[in-house]
């Protein structure tokens, strides 16, 4: 199921583009009267107010690029909720759909003008396997996934990075469990291949929080052994942890190990994940989720590896907001 924030192919504030994703401001007015903060060498006051938190939003709806009304709605929705980064399914660009590059270029241009970063996103569990893996019914492999991202990165769209949502355990699950070390090793090699092909663009990767509970493994015989979450942290700029729970404390508890590994997004789910009420905010709704997001940000304000909260995903969140 190639993802389109619905799996395609087999199957859903303000920041300056290119910076760390956290908005900053500087007051350039001359210091007069009461001292409002430290001054730089020019005598201008430097704003020491808290930085706005980084928030990411998954967007799988590929009908938005090229549609002026839908684009305006998305950017307005994001601005109202403090979104700083959009993860946009880039499959139409990656597969060369006619008109896609121009449509995405216009959307990204508008997002940049609004102070948002836009990451090109794709993902399919089968992308994490080598082409000679030999699994029965295997429809594709590394090569296709690498090609999608390489095309998205080389396009004129101007993506600020790549978000990969290829989840190996989502395909051939019996084989995954029985051959975990090989499947985990292949996943790391797949990510390394993406980075080689996208150049200087940052690579983020979505992962479940249970990787830290699986056995450690070495990439080469006799080499250092690590759990898969640690190997991923070593090979991407930011890990995107699907720490889906409906309270701030539970989200943080799930993501603790990944935060110890390196920079990490912590995720919340607003759609019905089908895994119980405690996993998502489909029953609690928009307002309740925003309260918990703010609580996560407040509790982790001093955690240097906390990259921000990511919300999955735009379509169910917009629906939940309309229903309140």
C-alpha positions as CSV (number, residue, x, y, z in Angstrom):
1,X,0.0,0.0,0.0
2,X,1.9,2.9,-1.3
3,X,1.1,5.8,1.0
4,X,-0.6,8.9,-0.1
5,X,-1.4,9.9,4.0
6,X,-3.7,6.9,2.7
7,X,-1.4,4.1,1.4
8,X,-1.1,4.7,-2.4
9,X,0.2,2.1,-4.8
10,X,-1.0,-0.7,-2.8
11,X,-3.3,1.1,-0.8
12,X,-4.5,7.7,3.3
13,X,4.7,29.9,14.4
14,X,5.9,30.3,11.5
15,X,9.3,29.1,10.5
16,X,11.8,30.1,7.9
17,X,12.3,27.3,5.3
18,X,15.7,25.7,5.8
19,X,16.1,26.6,9.4
20,X,15.7,24.3,12.4
21,X,11.9,24.4,12.1
22,X,11.5,26.6,15.2
23,X,10.4,30.2,14.7
24,X,12.6,32.9,16.1
25,X,12.1,36.6,16.2
26,X,14.5,39.6,16.8
27,X,13.4,43.0,17.9
28,X,15.4,45.5,16.0
29,X,14.2,48.5,17.8
30,X,16.7,50.8,19.6
31,X,16.9,50.2,23.3
32,X,15.0,53.0,25.2
33,X,13.6,53.2,28.7
34,X,13.3,49.9,30.5
35,X,15.8,47.2,29.6
36,X,13.8,44.4,27.9
37,X,16.7,42.0,27.5
38,X,20.3,41.7,26.4
39,X,21.6,43.8,23.6
40,X,23.9,42.8,20.7
41,X,26.9,44.8,19.5
42,X,24.8,47.1,17.4
43,X,22.8,48.2,20.5
44,X,19.6,46.5,19.4
45,X,17.5,44.6,21.9
46,X,17.4,40.8,21.4
47,X,14.1,39.1,22.0
48,X,14.5,36.5,24.7
49,X,10.8,35.4,24.6
50,X,10.2,31.6,24.4
51,X,10.5,30.1,20.9
52,X,7.3,28.7,19.3
53,X,7.1,24.9,19.4
54,X,7.7,22.9,16.2
55,X,4.6,21.0,15.1
56,X,4.4,18.6,12.1
57,X,1.2,17.7,10.2
58,X,0.8,14.6,7.9
59,X,-1.0,15.3,4.7
60,X,-1.9,12.4,2.5
61,X,-4.5,14.1,0.3
62,X,-2.8,14.4,-3.1
63,X,-5.8,16.4,-4.5
64,X,-4.7,19.4,-2.5
65,X,-1.7,20.5,-4.7
66,X,-3.1,22.3,-7.7
67,X,-6.4,23.1,-6.0
68,X,-6.3,26.8,-4.9
69,X,-9.2,26.4,-2.4
70,X,-7.9,23.3,-0.8
71,X,-4.4,24.7,-0.6
72,X,-5.7,27.9,1.1
73,X,-7.8,25.8,3.6
74,X,-4.8,23.6,4.5
75,X,-2.5,26.6,5.1
76,X,-5.1,28.4,7.1
77,X,-5.8,25.3,9.2
78,X,-2.1,24.9,9.8
79,X,-1.6,28.5,10.8
80,X,-4.5,28.4,13.3
81,X,-3.0,25.4,15.0
82,X,0.7,26.4,15.1
83,X,1.8,23.9,12.4
84,X,5.4,24.6,11.3
85,X,6.1,21.5,9.0
86,X,3.9,19.8,6.5
87,X,4.6,16.2,5.5
88,X,3.1,16.1,2.0
89,X,2.7,12.9,0.1
90,X,4.9,13.4,-2.9
91,X,4.1,10.3,-4.9
92,X,2.5,12.2,-7.8
93,X,5.9,14.0,-8.2
94,X,7.9,10.8,-7.6
95,X,6.0,8.8,-10.2
96,X,6.0,11.6,-12.7
97,X,2.2,12.3,-12.8
98,X,1.5,15.0,-15.4
99,X,1.2,18.4,-13.9
100,X,2.2,17.3,-10.4
101,X,5.6,19.1,-10.3
102,X,4.0,22.4,-11.1
103,X,1.1,21.9,-8.7
104,X,3.4,20.9,-5.8
105,X,5.9,23.8,-6.6
106,X,3.0,26.3,-6.2
107,X,1.9,24.7,-2.9
108,X,5.4,24.7,-1.5
109,X,5.9,28.3,-2.6
110,X,2.8,29.4,-0.8
111,X,3.7,27.3,2.3
112,X,7.2,28.9,2.4
113,X,5.7,32.4,2.1
114,X,3.5,31.5,5.1
115,X,6.6,30.4,7.0
116,X,6.1,26.6,6.8
117,X,8.5,23.9,5.8
118,X,7.3,21.1,3.5
119,X,8.8,17.6,3.5
120,X,8.1,15.3,0.6
121,X,6.7,12.0,2.0
122,X,6.1,8.5,0.7
123,X,6.3,5.0,2.1
124,X,5.5,1.4,1.5
125,X,6.5,-1.6,3.6
126,X,7.8,-3.4,0.6
127,X,10.3,-0.6,-0.1
128,X,12.3,-1.8,2.9
129,X,13.3,-5.1,1.2
130,X,16.1,-5.8,-1.3
131,X,15.0,-6.8,-4.8
132,X,16.4,-10.3,-4.4
133,X,14.7,-11.0,-1.1
134,X,12.6,-13.6,-2.8
135,X,9.5,-13.3,-0.7
136,X,6.4,-14.9,-2.3
137,X,4.3,-12.2,-4.0
138,X,6.8,-9.4,-3.3
139,X,5.6,-6.6,-5.6
140,X,8.5,-4.1,-5.3
141,X,11.7,-3.4,-3.4
142,X,14.3,-0.8,-2.5
143,X,14.8,0.4,-6.1
144,X,11.3,1.8,-6.5
145,X,11.3,3.6,-3.1
146,X,14.7,5.1,-3.8
147,X,13.5,6.2,-7.2
148,X,10.5,8.0,-5.8
149,X,12.5,10.0,-3.3
150,X,15.3,10.7,-5.7
151,X,12.8,12.2,-8.2
152,X,11.1,14.2,-5.5
153,X,14.4,15.6,-4.2
154,X,15.7,16.4,-7.7
155,X,12.5,18.1,-8.8
156,X,11.9,21.9,-8.9
157,X,9.3,21.7,-6.1
158,X,11.7,22.8,-3.4
159,X,11.0,20.3,-0.7
160,X,12.8,21.1,2.6
161,X,13.4,17.4,3.4
162,X,12.1,13.9,3.1
163,X,9.8,12.0,5.4
164,X,9.8,8.2,4.9
165,X,6.8,6.2,6.2
166,X,7.9,2.7,5.0
167,X,7.0,0.4,7.9
168,X,8.6,-3.0,7.4
169,X,6.4,-4.9,9.8
170,X,3.3,-3.9,7.8
171,X,4.1,-6.4,5.0
172,X,4.9,-10.2,5.2
173,X,4.5,-10.0,9.0
174,X,5.2,-13.7,9.6
175,X,8.5,-13.4,7.6
176,X,9.3,-10.2,9.6
177,X,8.9,-12.0,12.9
178,X,10.8,-15.1,11.8
179,X,13.7,-13.2,10.2
180,X,13.8,-10.1,12.3
181,X,17.5,-9.4,12.2
182,X,17.6,-9.6,8.4
183,X,14.5,-7.5,8.0
184,X,15.8,-4.9,10.4
185,X,19.2,-4.8,8.7
186,X,17.5,-4.3,5.3
187,X,15.4,-1.4,6.7
188,X,18.6,0.4,7.8
189,X,20.2,-0.2,4.4
190,X,17.1,1.1,2.8
191,X,17.3,4.4,4.8
192,X,21.0,4.7,4.0
193,X,20.1,4.4,0.3
194,X,17.5,7.1,0.5
195,X,20.0,9.5,2.1
196,X,22.6,8.8,-0.6
197,X,20.0,9.7,-3.2
198,X,18.6,12.9,-1.7
199,X,21.9,14.6,-1.1
200,X,21.8,17.3,1.6
201,X,18.1,17.2,2.3
202,X,17.3,16.0,5.8
203,X,15.8,12.6,6.2
204,X,13.1,11.8,8.8
205,X,11.6,8.4,9.2
206,X,8.5,7.2,11.0
207,X,8.9,4.2,13.3
208,X,6.8,2.4,16.0
209,X,7.9,2.8,19.5
210,X,8.3,-1.0,20.1
211,X,11.6,-1.3,18.2
212,X,13.5,-0.8,21.4
213,X,11.9,-4.0,22.8
214,X,13.3,-6.2,20.0
215,X,16.7,-7.9,20.0
216,X,19.8,-5.9,19.1
217,X,21.6,-6.9,15.9
218,X,24.8,-6.0,14.0
219,X,24.9,-4.6,10.5
220,X,28.0,-6.8,9.8
221,X,29.2,-10.0,11.3
222,X,31.0,-9.3,14.5
223,X,30.1,-5.6,14.4
224,X,28.4,-3.4,17.1
225,X,24.9,-4.6,18.1
226,X,22.1,-2.1,18.5
227,X,18.3,-2.2,18.6
228,X,16.6,-1.0,15.4
229,X,15.5,2.3,16.9
230,X,19.1,3.1,17.7
231,X,20.3,2.2,14.2
232,X,17.6,4.4,12.7
233,X,18.5,7.3,15.0
234,X,22.1,7.0,13.7
235,X,21.0,7.1,10.1
236,X,18.4,9.8,9.9
237,X,18.3,13.4,11.0
238,X,15.1,13.0,13.1
239,X,13.2,9.9,14.1
240,X,9.4,10.3,13.9
241,X,8.0,8.1,16.7
242,X,4.4,6.9,16.4
243,X,3.9,7.3,20.1
244,X,0.1,7.2,19.7
245,X,-1.8,7.6,23.0
246,X,-4.4,10.0,24.2
247,X,-2.6,11.6,27.2
248,X,0.5,13.7,27.3
249,X,2.1,11.5,30.0
250,X,1.5,8.3,28.0
251,X,2.9,9.8,24.8
252,X,6.1,10.9,26.6
253,X,6.5,7.6,28.4
254,X,6.3,5.7,25.1
255,X,8.9,8.0,23.4
256,X,11.4,8.2,26.2
257,X,13.8,5.7,24.7
258,X,13.7,7.3,21.3
259,X,14.4,10.7,22.8
260,X,17.4,9.3,24.5
261,X,18.7,8.1,21.1
262,X,18.6,11.5,19.4
263,X,16.3,14.1,17.9
264,X,12.7,12.8,17.7
265,X,9.2,13.8,16.8
266,X,6.5,12.4,19.1
267,X,3.3,11.6,17.3
268,X,-0.4,11.7,18.2
269,X,-3.3,10.3,16.2
270,X,-6.6,12.0,15.7
271,X,-8.1,9.4,13.3
272,X,-9.5,6.1,14.5
273,X,-6.5,3.7,14.6
274,X,-8.7,0.8,15.4
275,X,-6.5,-0.2,18.4
276,X,-8.7,1.0,21.3
277,X,-9.8,4.4,22.7
278,X,-6.5,4.9,24.6
279,X,-4.5,5.1,21.4
280,X,-6.0,8.0,19.5
281,X,-8.2,11.2,19.9
282,X,-11.0,10.1,17.6
283,X,-13.5,10.2,20.4
284,X,-12.0,13.1,22.4
285,X,-11.7,15.4,19.4
286,X,-9.8,18.4,18.3
287,X,-9.9,20.6,21.5
288,X,-8.9,17.7,23.8
289,X,-6.0,16.8,21.6
290,X,-4.7,20.3,21.5
291,X,-4.7,20.4,25.3
292,X,-2.5,17.3,25.4
293,X,-0.2,18.6,22.7
294,X,0.4,21.7,24.7
295,X,1.1,19.6,27.8
296,X,3.6,17.5,25.9
297,X,5.4,20.7,24.7
298,X,5.4,22.1,28.2
299,X,6.8,19.0,29.8
300,X,9.5,18.6,27.2
301,X,10.5,22.3,26.8
302,X,14.0,21.6,28.2
303,X,14.5,18.3,26.4
304,X,17.1,19.0,23.7
305,X,16.2,15.9,21.6
306,X,12.5,16.8,21.5
307,X,11.9,18.0,17.9
308,X,8.2,18.6,18.3
309,X,4.8,17.0,18.1
310,X,3.6,15.5,14.8
311,X,-0.1,15.0,14.2
312,X,-1.6,12.2,12.0
313,X,-3.3,13.4,10.0
314,X,-4.8,16.4,8.3
315,X,-8.1,14.9,6.9
316,X,-9.4,13.4,10.1
317,X,-8.2,16.4,12.1
318,X,-10.1,18.8,9.9
319,X,-13.2,16.6,10.1
320,X,-12.9,16.5,13.9
321,X,-12.6,20.3,14.0
322,X,-15.7,20.8,11.8
323,X,-17.7,18.5,14.2
324,X,-16.9,20.6,17.3
